[in-house]
Amino acid sequence: MKYKPPKVEEYPDTDDAGTSKRKRDDNAPEIPVPIDLGEDQDATETQFPPTKAPRPSETPGDDELDMEEEDLADEDGDDGDIYEEYDQAQADDNGDEEGEDEQEEEDEEDEEEGGVVLVGQETDEGNGDEEIDEEEDELEEDNANRPKIHKAVERFGRPPLEGTSVAEKPLTASAETILAMVIDAMLKSRPISHDLSQRAVNKVIDKGYHDIKKLGDSSWEERTTVLKDGGYNRYREQGATSLGELAEFINGRYDGDLNNLWEEAHHDRARTRELVQEIKGLGDLGVDLFFNNVQSVWPSIAPFVDGRSLQTADQVGLGTDLDAIYAELEGDAMMMSRLANGLSVARLEKRQGELIGI
C-alpha cells in the first residue's frame, strides 16, 4: 500500500484586500496594511496609514511665518535702540571669537617663555592667580576713597566725536564742531548698528562735510557715495537727503552757524531743544545724542544724559540725580559728556556688569 501525503488546503495568491501574498519572515518587521476607508478615502490615506502620513511640521509652520513677519516689521520700525543692540550683539560675538584667538596666542607665548609642562607636572598657576588677585585688591584699596562716578568716567568715558579728525584737537564751540556733532547725532539716531554709523560719520567728516560750505556745495549723488563708502547702505539715500536739507536749514535760518541758534535760545536748554528739533531727520533720539556731546562746548546744556543711558546709570549704582553726579564731577561739562557717552557704550556693548563691579 502506497503512502499518501495529507491533503493540504491551497490558498489563493491574493487576499481580500487585493494585496499580493508574501512569505512570512519571522525576523522581518511587520508592514502596516493600508486601510480601506471607502470611496471618500483620499490618495494620501490610501498610500499611507495614519501613522505614516506626512507630518505637518515638514511644511513651514506658523512660528516661521511669524518670524518672517517680525523681520519685515523690524525693517520698517523706528526704534533705533533695538537694531543697535541686536547688531551690536552680533559684533560682540565676532569680538568674542577674536578674543579667543588672542587668548590662544597669549597661551602659546606663555608656553614658550615658561617651557614645556609635562603631563602630571605640578604648576604654580594657582599662585600666579593669587598674586594677580592681591594686586587687584591693592588697587581697589588705593582707589577706595575715589568716588565711583570718577572710576566710571576713567574706565568707560568717551569724548565727543571720538575717532574723528575733529576730536584730534581740543574741542571748541566752532561752527564746524557743532555741525559735526549734529551730523554725528543724525546718522547714529537711525536704526543701524553703532559700528556702521560710526564709520559713516568718520567718512562724512573726512570728506569735510562738517564745513557748512562744503556740505552746501555737495551734490546728492556725492553725499550718497560718501555714505555708501562708510557702510551706511540701508539709509544712504535718506541720509544724503537729510544732509542736504541740514545745510539749507543752517544757511537759511542761522547764517551758516548753529551757534546763532544757541544765542537765539539765550542758552536755555528747553528752548534750545525746541529749536534743534526743527532740523529734519534728527528726531528726539537725535537731539538727545546731540546734547550728550554739545554740553561739552555749550556748558549750559549740562548736566545731561540721554534717557536710555540714565537708566543704565541707575542699574549700575550711579543713580539718576544728575545734579548730584555733576557736583561729584566738580561741574566739569566735558566730564559729564564723557560720562554720558561712556554709559551709552556700556549699554550697547552689554558691559553694565563691569560698571557695577568698580
C-alpha positions in Angstrom: 0.0 0.0 0.0 1.5 3.3 -1.0 1.7 6.2 1.4 -0.5 9.2 0.5 0.5 12.6 1.8 -2.2 14.5 3.6 -4.2 16.9 1.5 -3.1 20.5 2.1 -5.6 23.2 1.6 -4.5 25.7 -1.1 -4.8 29.4 -0.6 -5.3 31.9 -3.4 -2.4 34.2 -4.4 -4.2 37.3 -3.2 -6.2 38.1 -0.1 -9.5 40.0 0.1 -7.7 43.4 0.2 -6.1 42.7 -3.2 -2.6 42.6 -1.9 0.0 40.0 -3.1 0.6 37.0 -0.9 4.1 37.1 0.7 6.1 34.5 2.6 6.3 35.4 6.2 9.7 36.1 7.7 9.6 35.8 11.5 12.5 38.3 11.7 11.1 40.9 9.3 9.3 43.9 10.7 5.5 44.0 10.3 4.4 46.1 7.4 1.3 48.1 8.1 -1.6 47.2 5.8 -3.4 50.1 4.1 -6.8 50.8 5.5 -9.7 51.0 3.1 -11.9 53.9 4.3 -14.3 53.7 1.4 -14.9 56.0 -1.5 -14.2 59.1 0.5 -10.7 58.0 1.1 -8.1 60.4 -0.5 -4.9 59.4 -2.2 -2.7 60.2 0.9 -4.8 57.9 3.1 -4.7 55.1 0.5 -0.9 55.1 0.3 -0.1 55.7 3.9 -1.7 54.5 7.2 -2.4 57.3 9.7 1.0 56.6 11.4 2.9 57.1 8.2 1.2 60.2 6.9 3.4 63.2 6.1 4.0 65.3 9.3 2.7 68.8 9.3 6.0 70.0 10.7 7.7 69.3 7.4 6.0 72.4 5.9 6.6 76.0 7.0 4.8 76.4 10.3 3.1 79.4 11.8 6.1 80.1 14.0 8.4 80.5 11.0 5.9 82.7 9.2 5.5 84.9 12.3 9.3 85.2 12.5 9.4 86.3 8.9 6.7 88.9 9.5 8.6 90.2 12.5 11.7 90.6 10.5 9.8 92.6 7.9 8.2 94.7 10.6 11.6 95.4 12.2 12.9 96.8 8.9 10.2 99.4 9.0 10.4 100.1 12.7 11.5 103.4 14.3 13.2 102.1 17.4 16.9 102.6 16.7 17.8 101.1 20.1 16.5 97.6 19.2 18.5 97.5 16.0 21.7 98.9 17.6 21.6 96.4 20.4 20.9 93.4 18.1 23.6 94.4 15.6 26.0 95.2 18.5 25.3 91.7 19.9 26.5 90.2 16.6 29.6 92.4 16.7 30.2 91.2 20.2 30.1 87.6 19.0 32.8 88.4 16.5 34.7 90.2 19.2 34.5 87.1 21.4 36.0 85.0 18.6 38.8 87.4 18.2 39.3 87.4 22.0 39.6 83.6 21.9 42.2 83.8 19.2 44.2 86.4 21.2 44.0 84.2 24.3 45.3 81.2 22.4 48.3 83.3 21.1 48.9 84.5 24.7 48.9 80.9 25.9 51.4 79.9 23.2 53.7 82.8 24.2 53.4 81.8 27.9 54.4 78.2 27.0 57.4 79.5 25.0 58.5 81.6 27.9 57.9 79.1 30.7 59.0 76.0 28.9 57.0 72.8 28.2 54.9 71.4 31.0 54.9 67.7 31.3 51.7 65.7 31.9 51.1 65.3 35.6 53.7 68.0 36.5 52.6 70.5 39.1 52.5 74.1 38.2 52.3 77.3 40.2 49.5 78.6 38.0 47.3 78.9 41.1 49.9 81.0 42.9 50.0 83.4 39.9 46.3 83.9 40.1 46.6 84.6 43.8 49.3 87.2 43.1 47.0 88.9 40.5 44.1 88.9 42.9 46.3 90.5 45.5 47.4 93.2 43.1 43.8 93.9 42.2 42.9 94.1 45.9 45.7 96.6 46.4 44.5 98.8 43.5 41.0 98.7 44.9 42.3 99.8 48.3 44.2 102.6 46.7 41.1 103.8 44.9 38.8 103.2 47.9 38.4 106.9 48.6 37.7 107.9 44.9 34.0 108.4 44.1 32.6 105.6 41.9 31.5 108.2 39.3 35.1 109.1 38.6 36.0 105.5 38.2 33.2 105.1 35.7 34.4 108.1 33.7 38.0 106.8 33.8 37.1 103.3 32.6 34.2 104.0 30.2 34.3 107.7 29.4 34.3 108.7 25.7 34.9 112.2 24.5 32.6 113.8 21.9 33.3 112.8 18.3 35.8 110.2 19.4 37.6 108.6 16.4 37.1 111.6 14.1 39.6 114.1 12.9 37.7 116.9 14.8 38.5 115.2 18.1 42.2 115.2 17.5 42.4 118.8 18.7 40.8 120.4 21.9 37.1 120.9 21.1 35.8 124.5 20.9 32.3 125.8 20.1 33.3 126.5 16.5 30.7 126.3 13.7 32.5 123.2 12.3 32.5 121.4 15.7 28.8 122.0 16.3 27.9 120.9 12.8 30.0 117.7 13.2 28.0 116.9 16.4 24.7 117.4 14.6 25.8 115.1 11.7 27.1 112.5 14.3 23.7 112.5 16.1 21.7 112.4 12.8 23.5 109.4 11.5 23.6 107.5 14.8 19.9 108.0 15.5 18.9 105.7 12.6 18.2 102.0 13.3 21.6 100.8 12.2 24.5 99.2 14.0 26.7 101.6 16.1 29.8 100.4 14.3 28.4 101.2 10.8 27.0 104.5 11.8 30.4 105.5 13.3 32.2 104.5 10.1 29.7 106.7 8.2 30.3 109.6 10.5 34.1 109.3 10.0 33.7 109.2 6.2 31.5 112.3 6.2 33.8 114.3 8.4 36.9 113.1 6.4 35.2 114.4 3.3 34.9 117.8 5.1 31.1 118.0 5.2 31.3 119.4 8.7 32.2 122.6 6.9 28.9 124.2 6.0 30.2 125.5 2.7 31.4 122.1 1.5 28.3 120.4 2.7 26.1 123.0 0.9 28.1 122.7 -2.3 27.9 118.9 -2.4 25.5 117.1 -4.7 23.0 114.5 -3.6 24.9 111.9 -5.6 28.2 112.8 -3.9 26.7 112.6 -0.4 25.2 109.2 -1.3 28.5 107.8 -2.4 30.3 109.0 0.7 27.7 107.3 2.9 27.8 104.2 0.9 31.6 104.1 1.3 31.1 104.3 5.0 28.8 101.3 5.0 25.6 103.3 5.5 23.8 101.3 2.8 20.3 100.9 4.2 19.8 104.7 4.7 22.3 106.2 2.4 19.7 107.9 0.1 17.6 109.2 3.0 20.8 110.3 4.8 22.1 112.1 1.7 18.7 114.0 1.5 18.8 114.9 5.2 22.4 116.2 5.0 21.4 118.4 2.1 18.3 119.7 4.0 20.5 120.3 7.0 22.9 122.6 5.0 19.9 124.6 3.6 18.4 124.9 7.1 21.5 126.2 8.8 22.4 128.6 5.9 18.9 129.9 5.6 18.0 130.2 9.3 21.2 130.7 11.2 23.6 132.2 8.6 25.7 129.0 8.4 26.5 128.7 12.2 24.4 126.9 14.7 26.0 129.0 17.5 23.4 131.6 16.4 20.7 129.1 17.4 22.3 128.9 20.8 22.3 132.6 21.1 18.6 132.8 20.0 17.7 130.3 22.7 19.5 132.5 25.3 21.5 129.5 26.4 18.3 127.9 27.8 18.2 124.1 27.4 14.5 123.7 26.9 14.4 126.5 24.2 17.5 125.0 22.6 15.7 121.7 22.3 12.7 123.3 20.6 14.9 125.0 18.0 17.1 122.0 17.3 14.0 119.8 16.8 13.3 121.9 13.7 16.1 120.1 12.0 14.7 117.5 9.7 16.0 113.9 10.1 17.1 114.4 13.7 14.1 113.5 15.9 14.0 113.2 19.7 16.7 110.5 19.9 19.0 112.5 17.7 18.5 115.6 19.9 19.4 113.5 23.0 22.6 112.3 21.3 23.5 115.8 20.2 23.0 117.1 23.8 25.3 114.3 25.1 28.1 115.8 23.0 27.3 119.5 22.7 27.2 120.1 26.5 31.0 119.9 26.4 31.1 123.2 24.5 27.7 124.6 25.4 28.1 124.2 29.2 24.5 125.5 30.0 23.2 122.2 28.5 25.0 120.3 31.3 24.3 118.2 33.2 22.7 116.0 30.6 22.4 112.2 30.0 20.1 110.7 27.4 17.2 108.7 28.9 18.5 105.2 27.9 21.9 105.9 29.4 20.3 107.4 32.5 18.6 104.0 33.0 22.0 102.4 32.7 23.4 104.7 35.4 20.6 103.7 37.7 21.2 100.0 37.0 24.9 100.2 37.8 24.5 102.2 41.0 25.4 105.7 39.9 21.8 106.9 40.5 19.7 109.3 38.4 20.3 112.6 40.3 22.1 114.4 37.6 22.8 117.5 39.8 24.5 115.2 42.4 26.5 113.5 39.7 27.5 116.8 38.2 28.6 118.0 41.6 30.8 115.0 42.0 32.4 115.8 38.7 33.0 119.3 40.0 30.8 120.9 37.4 33.0 119.8 34.5 30.9 119.8 31.4 33.4 117.8 29.4 33.5 115.1 32.1 29.7 115.0 32.0 29.8 114.5 28.3 32.4 111.7 28.6 30.2 110.0 31.2 27.0 110.2 29.0 28.9 108.7 26.0 30.5 106.1 28.2 27.2 104.9 29.7 25.9 104.6 26.1 28.9 102.4 25.2 28.4 100.2 28.2 24.8 99.7 27.3 25.4 98.9 23.7 28.3 96.5 24.5 26.4 94.8 27.3 29.2 95.7 29.8 27.0 97.0 32.6 28.4 94.3 34.9 31.8 96.0 34.7 30.4 99.3 35.9 28.6 97.5 38.8 31.9 96.0 39.9 34.0 99.1 40.1 
